[in-house]
Amino acid sequence: MEKWINLSRPEEEINLLSPLTWAYIGDCVYDLYIRTNLVNNTNLKPHKLHMETIKIQAAGYASEGFS
């Protein structure tokens, strides 16, 4: 896995990335978590996996607005 991730920026520069950039990365991690969970716990077909992922993401983001 480390071969896939090339950290070409120095740590100081990474720490200065925009909050929106970090939010983008966080969204990717959240998406991967949901997809992995669905694949491990269901037998859904790919299209249904995609639709369930979207549904879960939308519910998660909607609940953040009301907390």
C-alpha positions, 0 to 999 in steps of 0.5 A: 500500500505504501507504494501507492501513496507517494508523499512528495510534499514535506510534512510542514506543507501538508500541515498547511493544506486548506481545510477544504482540502482536508474535508475532501480527503475526509469525504474520501475516507468516509466513502471508503468506510461505507463501501467497505462496510456494505461489501463486508456485510451485504450481498448487494449487486454493484448498482445497489451498493452504489445506491446504498452508499449514496443514501448513507452518505446523504443521511450522514451529511444531513444529520451533521446539519442538525447537530 
